[in-house]
């Protein structure tokens, strides 16, 4: 990317200088729960089925959504294990005092 005399970035396309514009902001997706990720996967699937999205792009998006869902699942399992370990420690401590 080149800079013009006014230090504004420009983009060269086929010999023409065009001002570089950031891509339009997309609404932020809510992907904090498995349910939200599953809904987004269903949307991607539907767009691919309706030929609104190329299959290759859909595959990439589903791959990324799968990685996100795996992280959510792992985090939830980790939290459950921590709670079980705490409950187990409390039970052991209670049994020691009685």
TORRO-609360 format. One record per residue: residue number from 1; residue in one letter; x, y, z of N, C-alpha, C in turn. Coordinates in nm, 2 decimals, always signed. Layout:
BEGIN
seq=NUM&type=A&n.xx=X&n.yy=Y&n.zz=Z&ca.xx=X&ca.yy=Y&ca.zz=Z&c.xx=X&c.yy=Y&c.zz=Z
...
//
This chain:
BEGIN
seq=1&type=X&n.xx=+0.08&n.yy=-0.12&n.zz=+0.00&ca.xx=+0.00&ca.yy=+0.00&ca.zz=+0.00&c.xx=+0.09&c.yy=+0.12&c.zz=+0.00
seq=2&type=X&n.xx=+0.06&n.yy=+0.22&n.zz=-0.08&ca.xx=+0.14&ca.yy=+0.34&ca.zz=-0.09&c.xx=+0.07&c.yy=+0.45&c.zz=-0.02
seq=3&type=X&n.xx=+0.14&n.yy=+0.56&n.zz=+0.01&ca.xx=+0.09&ca.yy=+0.68&ca.zz=+0.07&c.xx=+0.09&c.yy=+0.79&c.zz=-0.02
seq=4&type=X&n.xx=-0.01&n.yy=+0.87&n.zz=-0.02&ca.xx=-0.01&ca.yy=+0.99&ca.zz=-0.11&c.xx=+0.06&c.yy=+1.10&c.zz=-0.03
seq=5&type=X&n.xx=+0.07&n.yy=+1.22&n.zz=-0.09&ca.xx=+0.14&ca.yy=+1.33&ca.zz=-0.03&c.xx=+0.08&c.yy=+1.37&c.zz=+0.10
seq=6&type=X&n.xx=-0.05&n.yy=+1.34&n.zz=+0.12&ca.xx=-0.12&ca.yy=+1.38&ca.zz=+0.25&c.xx=-0.11&c.yy=+1.27&c.zz=+0.35
seq=7&type=X&n.xx=-0.03&n.yy=+1.17&n.zz=+0.33&ca.xx=-0.02&ca.yy=+1.05&ca.zz=+0.42&c.xx=-0.15&c.yy=+0.98&c.zz=+0.44
seq=8&type=X&n.xx=-0.23&n.yy=+0.98&n.zz=+0.34&ca.xx=-0.35&ca.yy=+0.90&ca.zz=+0.34&c.xx=-0.32&c.yy=+0.77&c.zz=+0.26
seq=9&type=X&n.xx=-0.35&n.yy=+0.65&n.zz=+0.31&ca.xx=-0.31&ca.yy=+0.53&ca.zz=+0.24&c.xx=-0.40&c.yy=+0.52&c.zz=+0.11
seq=10&type=X&n.xx=-0.33&n.yy=+0.48&n.zz=+0.00&ca.xx=-0.40&ca.yy=+0.46&ca.zz=-0.12&c.xx=-0.38&c.yy=+0.31&c.zz=-0.17
seq=11&type=X&n.xx=-0.46&n.yy=+0.26&n.zz=-0.25&ca.xx=-0.45&ca.yy=+0.13&ca.zz=-0.30&c.xx=-0.44&c.yy=+0.13&c.zz=-0.45
seq=12&type=X&n.xx=-0.34&n.yy=+0.06&n.zz=-0.50&ca.xx=-0.32&ca.yy=+0.06&ca.zz=-0.65&c.xx=-0.39&c.yy=-0.06&c.zz=-0.71
seq=13&type=X&n.xx=-0.48&n.yy=-0.03&n.zz=-0.80&ca.xx=-0.55&ca.yy=-0.14&ca.zz=-0.87&c.xx=-0.54&c.yy=-0.11&c.zz=-1.02
seq=14&type=X&n.xx=-0.48&n.yy=-0.20&n.zz=-1.09&ca.xx=-0.46&ca.yy=-0.19&ca.zz=-1.23&c.xx=-0.41&c.yy=-0.05&c.zz=-1.27
seq=15&type=X&n.xx=-0.31&n.yy=+0.00&n.zz=-1.20&ca.xx=-0.25&ca.yy=+0.13&ca.zz=-1.24&c.xx=-0.33&c.yy=+0.25&c.zz=-1.18
seq=16&type=X&n.xx=-0.44&n.yy=+0.23&n.zz=-1.12&ca.xx=-0.52&ca.yy=+0.35&ca.zz=-1.07&c.xx=-0.49&c.yy=+0.36&c.zz=-0.92
seq=17&type=X&n.xx=-0.49&n.yy=+0.48&n.zz=-0.87&ca.xx=-0.47&ca.yy=+0.50&ca.zz=-0.73&c.xx=-0.61&c.yy=+0.53&c.zz=-0.67
seq=18&type=X&n.xx=-0.65&n.yy=+0.45&n.zz=-0.58&ca.xx=-0.78&ca.yy=+0.47&ca.zz=-0.51&c.xx=-0.76&c.yy=+0.48&c.zz=-0.36
seq=19&type=X&n.xx=-0.83&n.yy=+0.57&n.zz=-0.29&ca.xx=-0.81&ca.yy=+0.57&ca.zz=-0.15&c.xx=-0.86&c.yy=+0.44&c.zz=-0.08
seq=20&type=X&n.xx=-0.78&n.yy=+0.40&n.zz=+0.01&ca.xx=-0.81&ca.yy=+0.27&ca.zz=+0.08&c.xx=-0.91&c.yy=+0.30&c.zz=+0.18
seq=21&type=X&n.xx=-1.02&n.yy=+0.23&n.zz=+0.18&ca.xx=-1.13&ca.yy=+0.24&ca.zz=+0.27&c.xx=-1.13&c.yy=+0.11&c.zz=+0.35
seq=22&type=X&n.xx=-1.15&n.yy=+0.12&n.zz=+0.48&ca.xx=-1.17&ca.yy=+0.00&ca.zz=+0.56&c.xx=-1.30&c.yy=-0.07&c.zz=+0.52
seq=23&type=X&n.xx=-1.30&n.yy=-0.20&n.zz=+0.53&ca.xx=-1.42&ca.yy=-0.27&ca.zz=+0.50&c.xx=-1.53&c.yy=-0.23&c.zz=+0.59
seq=24&type=X&n.xx=-1.66&n.yy=-0.24&n.zz=+0.54&ca.xx=-1.77&ca.yy=-0.20&ca.zz=+0.63&c.xx=-1.78&c.yy=-0.29&c.zz=+0.75
seq=25&type=X&n.xx=-1.82&n.yy=-0.22&n.zz=+0.86&ca.xx=-1.82&ca.yy=-0.30&ca.zz=+0.99&c.xx=-1.94&c.yy=-0.39&c.zz=+0.98
seq=26&type=X&n.xx=-1.92&n.yy=-0.52&n.zz=+1.02&ca.xx=-2.02&ca.yy=-0.62&ca.zz=+1.03&c.xx=-2.07&c.yy=-0.62&c.zz=+1.17
seq=27&type=X&n.xx=-2.20&n.yy=-0.66&n.zz=+1.19&ca.xx=-2.24&ca.yy=-0.67&ca.zz=+1.33&c.xx=-2.17&c.yy=-0.77&c.zz=+1.40
seq=28&type=X&n.xx=-2.14&n.yy=-0.75&n.zz=+1.53&ca.xx=-2.06&ca.yy=-0.85&ca.zz=+1.61&c.xx=-2.15&c.yy=-0.97&c.zz=+1.63
seq=29&type=X&n.xx=-2.09&n.yy=-1.08&n.zz=+1.60&ca.xx=-2.16&ca.yy=-1.21&ca.zz=+1.63&c.xx=-2.15&c.yy=-1.25&c.zz=+1.77
seq=30&type=X&n.xx=-2.26&n.yy=-1.30&n.zz=+1.82&ca.xx=-2.26&ca.yy=-1.35&ca.zz=+1.96&c.xx=-2.23&c.yy=-1.50&c.zz=+1.95
seq=31&type=X&n.xx=-2.11&n.yy=-1.54&n.zz=+1.99&ca.xx=-2.06&ca.yy=-1.67&ca.zz=+1.98&c.xx=-2.01&c.yy=-1.72&c.zz=+2.12
seq=32&type=X&n.xx=-2.07&n.yy=-1.68&n.zz=+2.23&ca.xx=-2.03&ca.yy=-1.71&ca.zz=+2.36&c.xx=-2.08&c.yy=-1.84&c.zz=+2.42
seq=33&type=X&n.xx=-2.18&n.yy=-1.90&n.zz=+2.35&ca.xx=-2.23&ca.yy=-2.02&ca.zz=+2.40&c.xx=-2.24&c.yy=-2.12&c.zz=+2.29
seq=34&type=X&n.xx=-2.25&n.yy=-2.25&n.zz=+2.32&ca.xx=-2.26&ca.yy=-2.35&ca.zz=+2.22&c.xx=-2.39&c.yy=-2.33&c.zz=+2.14
seq=35&type=X&n.xx=-2.49&n.yy=-2.29&n.zz=+2.20&ca.xx=-2.62&ca.yy=-2.26&ca.zz=+2.13&c.xx=-2.60&c.yy=-2.16&c.zz=+2.02
seq=36&type=X&n.xx=-2.53&n.yy=-2.05&n.zz=+2.06&ca.xx=-2.51&ca.yy=-1.94&ca.zz=+1.96&c.xx=-2.42&c.yy=-1.99&c.zz=+1.84
seq=37&type=X&n.xx=-2.32&n.yy=-2.07&n.zz=+1.88&ca.xx=-2.23&ca.yy=-2.12&ca.zz=+1.77&c.xx=-2.31&c.yy=-2.21&c.zz=+1.68
seq=38&type=X&n.xx=-2.39&n.yy=-2.30&n.zz=+1.74&ca.xx=-2.47&ca.yy=-2.39&ca.zz=+1.66&c.xx=-2.56&c.yy=-2.31&c.zz=+1.57
seq=39&type=X&n.xx=-2.62&n.yy=-2.21&n.zz=+1.62&ca.xx=-2.71&ca.yy=-2.12&ca.zz=+1.53&c.xx=-2.63&c.yy=-2.07&c.zz=+1.41
seq=40&type=X&n.xx=-2.51&n.yy=-2.02&n.zz=+1.44&ca.xx=-2.43&ca.yy=-1.96&ca.zz=+1.33&c.xx=-2.39&c.yy=-2.07&c.zz=+1.23
seq=41&type=X&n.xx=-2.36&n.yy=-2.19&n.zz=+1.28&ca.xx=-2.33&ca.yy=-2.30&ca.zz=+1.19&c.xx=-2.45&c.yy=-2.33&c.zz=+1.10
seq=42&type=X&n.xx=-2.57&n.yy=-2.32&n.zz=+1.16&ca.xx=-2.69&ca.yy=-2.35&ca.zz=+1.08&c.xx=-2.71&c.yy=-2.24&c.zz=+0.97
seq=43&type=X&n.xx=-2.68&n.yy=-2.12&n.zz=+1.01&ca.xx=-2.69&ca.yy=-2.01&ca.zz=+0.91&c.xx=-2.60&c.yy=-2.03&c.zz=+0.79
seq=44&type=X&n.xx=-2.47&n.yy=-2.06&n.zz=+0.83&ca.xx=-2.37&ca.yy=-2.09&ca.zz=+0.72&c.xx=-2.42&c.yy=-2.20&c.zz=+0.63
seq=45&type=X&n.xx=-2.46&n.yy=-2.31&n.zz=+0.69&ca.xx=-2.51&ca.yy=-2.43&ca.zz=+0.62&c.xx=-2.62&c.yy=-2.39&c.zz=+0.52
seq=46&type=X&n.xx=-2.72&n.yy=-2.31&n.zz=+0.58&ca.xx=-2.83&ca.yy=-2.26&ca.zz=+0.49&c.xx=-2.78&c.yy=-2.18&c.zz=+0.38
seq=47&type=X&n.xx=-2.69&n.yy=-2.09&n.zz=+0.40&ca.xx=-2.64&ca.yy=-2.00&ca.zz=+0.29&c.xx=-2.57&c.yy=-2.09&c.zz=+0.19
seq=48&type=X&n.xx=-2.49&n.yy=-2.19&n.zz=+0.23&ca.xx=-2.43&ca.yy=-2.27&ca.zz=+0.13&c.xx=-2.53&c.yy=-2.35&c.zz=+0.05
seq=49&type=X&n.xx=-2.63&n.yy=-2.40&n.zz=+0.12&ca.xx=-2.74&ca.yy=-2.48&ca.zz=+0.05&c.xx=-2.81&c.yy=-2.39&c.zz=-0.05
seq=50&type=X&n.xx=-2.83&n.yy=-2.27&n.zz=-0.02&ca.xx=-2.91&ca.yy=-2.18&ca.zz=-0.11&c.xx=-2.82&c.yy=-2.11&c.zz=-0.21
seq=51&type=X&n.xx=-2.69&n.yy=-2.15&n.zz=-0.21&ca.xx=-2.59&ca.yy=-2.10&ca.zz=-0.30&c.xx=-2.56&c.yy=-1.95&c.zz=-0.29
seq=52&type=X&n.xx=-2.58&n.yy=-1.90&n.zz=-0.17&ca.xx=-2.55&ca.yy=-1.76&ca.zz=-0.14&c.xx=-2.41&c.yy=-1.75&c.zz=-0.09
seq=53&type=X&n.xx=-2.35&n.yy=-1.86&n.zz=-0.06&ca.xx=-2.21&ca.yy=-1.86&ca.zz=-0.01&c.xx=-2.14&c.yy=-1.98&c.zz=-0.07
seq=54&type=X&n.xx=-2.02&n.yy=-1.96&n.zz=-0.13&ca.xx=-1.95&ca.yy=-2.07&ca.zz=-0.19&c.xx=-1.92&c.yy=-2.18&c.zz=-0.09
seq=55&type=X&n.xx=-1.92&n.yy=-2.30&n.zz=-0.13&ca.xx=-1.90&ca.yy=-2.42&ca.zz=-0.05&c.xx=-1.77&c.yy=-2.41&c.zz=+0.03
seq=56&type=X&n.xx=-1.66&n.yy=-2.37&n.zz=-0.05&ca.xx=-1.53&ca.yy=-2.36&ca.zz=+0.02&c.xx=-1.53&c.yy=-2.26&c.zz=+0.13
seq=57&type=X&n.xx=-1.59&n.yy=-2.15&n.zz=+0.11&ca.xx=-1.60&ca.yy=-2.05&ca.zz=+0.22&c.xx=-1.68&c.yy=-2.10&c.zz=+0.33
seq=58&type=X&n.xx=-1.79&n.yy=-2.17&n.zz=+0.31&ca.xx=-1.87&ca.yy=-2.23&ca.zz=+0.41&c.xx=-1.79&c.yy=-2.33&c.zz=+0.49
seq=59&type=X&n.xx=-1.71&n.yy=-2.41&n.zz=+0.42&ca.xx=-1.63&ca.yy=-2.50&ca.zz=+0.49&c.xx=-1.53&c.yy=-2.43&c.zz=+0.59
seq=60&type=X&n.xx=-1.47&n.yy=-2.33&n.zz=+0.54&ca.xx=-1.38&ca.yy=-2.25&ca.zz=+0.63&c.xx=-1.45&c.yy=-2.20&c.zz=+0.75
seq=61&type=X&n.xx=-1.57&n.yy=-2.14&n.zz=+0.73&ca.xx=-1.64&ca.yy=-2.08&ca.zz=+0.84&c.xx=-1.68&c.yy=-2.19&c.zz=+0.94
seq=62&type=X&n.xx=-1.73&n.yy=-2.30&n.zz=+0.89&ca.xx=-1.77&ca.yy=-2.41&ca.zz=+0.98&c.xx=-1.65&c.yy=-2.46&c.zz=+1.06
seq=63&type=X&n.xx=-1.53&n.yy=-2.47&n.zz=+0.99&ca.xx=-1.41&ca.yy=-2.51&ca.zz=+1.06&c.xx=-1.38&c.yy=-2.42&c.zz=+1.18
seq=64&type=X&n.xx=-1.39&n.yy=-2.29&n.zz=+1.15&ca.xx=-1.36&ca.yy=-2.19&ca.zz=+1.26&c.xx=-1.46&c.yy=-2.20&c.zz=+1.37
seq=65&type=X&n.xx=-1.59&n.yy=-2.21&n.zz=+1.33&ca.xx=-1.69&ca.yy=-2.22&ca.zz=+1.43&c.xx=-1.68&c.yy=-2.35&c.zz=+1.52
seq=66&type=X&n.xx=-1.63&n.yy=-2.46&n.zz=+1.45&ca.xx=-1.61&ca.yy=-2.58&ca.zz=+1.53&c.xx=-1.49&c.yy=-2.56&c.zz=+1.63
seq=67&type=X&n.xx=-1.39&n.yy=-2.49&n.zz=+1.59&ca.xx=-1.28&ca.yy=-2.46&ca.zz=+1.69&c.xx=-1.34&c.yy=-2.38&c.zz=+1.80
seq=68&type=X&n.xx=-1.42&n.yy=-2.28&n.zz=+1.78&ca.xx=-1.48&ca.yy=-2.20&ca.zz=+1.88&c.xx=-1.57&c.yy=-2.29&c.zz=+1.97
seq=69&type=X&n.xx=-1.65&n.yy=-2.37&n.zz=+1.91&ca.xx=-1.73&ca.yy=-2.46&ca.zz=+2.00&c.xx=-1.65&c.yy=-2.55&c.zz=+2.08
seq=70&type=X&n.xx=-1.54&n.yy=-2.60&n.zz=+2.03&ca.xx=-1.45&ca.yy=-2.69&ca.zz=+2.11&c.xx=-1.39&c.yy=-2.61&c.zz=+2.23
seq=71&type=X&n.xx=-1.36&n.yy=-2.49&n.zz=+2.21&ca.xx=-1.30&ca.yy=-2.41&ca.zz=+2.32&c.xx=-1.41&c.yy=-2.38&c.zz=+2.42
seq=72&type=X&n.xx=-1.53&n.yy=-2.35&n.zz=+2.38&ca.xx=-1.64&ca.yy=-2.33&ca.zz=+2.48&c.xx=-1.67&c.yy=-2.46&c.zz=+2.56
seq=73&type=X&n.xx=-1.68&n.yy=-2.57&n.zz=+2.49&ca.xx=-1.70&ca.yy=-2.70&ca.zz=+2.55&c.xx=-1.59&c.yy=-2.73&c.zz=+2.65
seq=74&type=X&n.xx=-1.46&n.yy=-2.71&n.zz=+2.61&ca.xx=-1.35&ca.yy=-2.74&ca.zz=+2.70&c.xx=-1.35&c.yy=-2.65&c.zz=+2.82
seq=75&type=X&n.xx=-1.39&n.yy=-2.53&n.zz=+2.80&ca.xx=-1.39&ca.yy=-2.43&ca.zz=+2.92&c.xx=-1.50&c.yy=-2.47&c.zz=+3.01
seq=76&type=X&n.xx=-1.62&n.yy=-2.51&n.zz=+2.96&ca.xx=-1.73&ca.yy=-2.55&ca.zz=+3.04&c.xx=-1.69&c.yy=-2.68&c.zz=+3.12
seq=77&type=X&n.xx=-1.63&n.yy=-2.77&n.zz=+3.06&ca.xx=-1.59&ca.yy=-2.90&ca.zz=+3.12&c.xx=-1.48&c.yy=-2.87&c.zz=+3.23
seq=78&type=X&n.xx=-1.39&n.yy=-2.78&n.zz=+3.20&ca.xx=-1.29&ca.yy=-2.74&ca.zz=+3.30&c.xx=-1.36&c.yy=-2.68&c.zz=+3.43
seq=79&type=X&n.xx=-1.46&n.yy=-2.59&n.zz=+3.40&ca.xx=-1.53&ca.yy=-2.53&ca.zz=+3.52&c.xx=-1.60&c.yy=-2.64&c.zz=+3.60
seq=80&type=X&n.xx=-1.67&n.yy=-2.73&n.zz=+3.53&ca.xx=-1.74&ca.yy=-2.84&ca.zz=+3.60&c.xx=-1.64&c.yy=-2.92&c.zz=+3.68
seq=81&type=X&n.xx=-1.53&n.yy=-2.96&n.zz=+3.63&ca.xx=-1.43&ca.yy=-3.04&ca.zz=+3.70&c.xx=-1.38&c.yy=-2.96&c.zz=+3.82
seq=82&type=X&n.xx=-1.36&n.yy=-2.83&n.zz=+3.81&ca.xx=-1.31&ca.yy=-2.75&ca.zz=+3.92&c.xx=-1.42&c.yy=-2.75&c.zz=+4.04
seq=83&type=X&n.xx=-1.55&n.yy=-2.74&n.zz=+4.00&ca.xx=-1.65&ca.yy=-2.74&ca.zz=+4.10&c.xx=-1.66&c.yy=-2.88&c.zz=+4.17
seq=84&type=X&n.xx=-1.64&n.yy=-2.99&n.zz=+4.09&ca.xx=-1.64&ca.yy=-3.12&ca.zz=+4.15&c.xx=-1.52&c.yy=-3.14&c.zz=+4.24
seq=85&type=X&n.xx=-1.41&n.yy=-3.09&n.zz=+4.21&ca.xx=-1.29&ca.yy=-3.10&ca.zz=+4.29&c.xx=-1.31&c.yy=-3.02&c.zz=+4.42
seq=86&type=X&n.xx=-1.37&n.yy=-2.90&n.zz=+4.41&ca.xx=-1.40&ca.yy=-2.82&ca.zz=+4.53&c.xx=-1.49&c.yy=-2.89&c.zz=+4.62
seq=87&type=X&n.xx=-1.60&n.yy=-2.95&n.zz=+4.56&ca.xx=-1.70&ca.yy=-3.02&ca.zz=+4.64&c.xx=-1.64&c.yy=-3.14&c.zz=+4.71
seq=88&type=X&n.xx=-1.55&n.yy=-3.21&n.zz=+4.64&ca.xx=-1.48&ca.yy=-3.33&ca.zz=+4.69&c.xx=-1.39&c.yy=-3.29&c.zz=+4.81
seq=89&type=X&n.xx=-1.32&n.yy=-3.18&n.zz=+4.79&ca.xx=-1.23&ca.yy=-3.13&ca.zz=+4.90&c.xx=-1.31&c.yy=-3.09&c.zz=+5.02
seq=90&type=X&n.xx=-1.42&n.yy=-3.02&n.zz=+5.00&ca.xx=-1.51&ca.yy=-2.98&ca.zz=+5.11&c.xx=-1.56&c.yy=-3.11&c.zz=+5.19
seq=91&type=X&n.xx=-1.60&n.yy=-3.21&n.zz=+5.11&ca.xx=-1.65&ca.yy=-3.33&ca.zz=+5.17&c.xx=-1.54&c.yy=-3.40&c.zz=+5.25
seq=92&type=X&n.xx=-1.42&n.yy=-3.41&n.zz=+5.20&ca.xx=-1.31&ca.yy=-3.47&ca.zz=+5.27&c.xx=-1.28&c.yy=-3.39&c.zz=+5.40
seq=93&type=X&n.xx=-1.28&n.yy=-3.26&n.zz=+5.39&ca.xx=-1.26&ca.yy=-3.18&ca.zz=+5.51&c.xx=-1.36&c.yy=-3.20&c.zz=+5.61
seq=94&type=X&n.xx=-1.49&n.yy=-3.21&n.zz=+5.57&ca.xx=-1.60&ca.yy=-3.23&ca.zz=+5.66&c.xx=-1.59&c.yy=-3.37&c.zz=+5.73
seq=95&type=X&n.xx=-1.55&n.yy=-3.47&n.zz=+5.65&ca.xx=-1.53&ca.yy=-3.61&ca.zz=+5.71&c.xx=-1.41&c.yy=-3.62&c.zz=+5.80
seq=96&type=X&n.xx=-1.31&n.yy=-3.53&n.zz=+5.78&ca.xx=-1.20&ca.yy=-3.54&ca.zz=+5.87&c.xx=-1.23&c.yy=-3.48&c.zz=+6.01
seq=97&type=X&n.xx=-1.32&n.yy=-3.38&n.zz=+6.01&ca.xx=-1.36&ca.yy=-3.32&ca.zz=+6.14&c.xx=-1.46&c.yy=-3.40&c.zz=+6.22
seq=98&type=X&n.xx=-1.53&n.yy=-3.49&n.zz=+6.15&ca.xx=-1.63&ca.yy=-3.57&ca.zz=+6.23&c.xx=-1.58&c.yy=-3.70&c.zz=+6.27
//
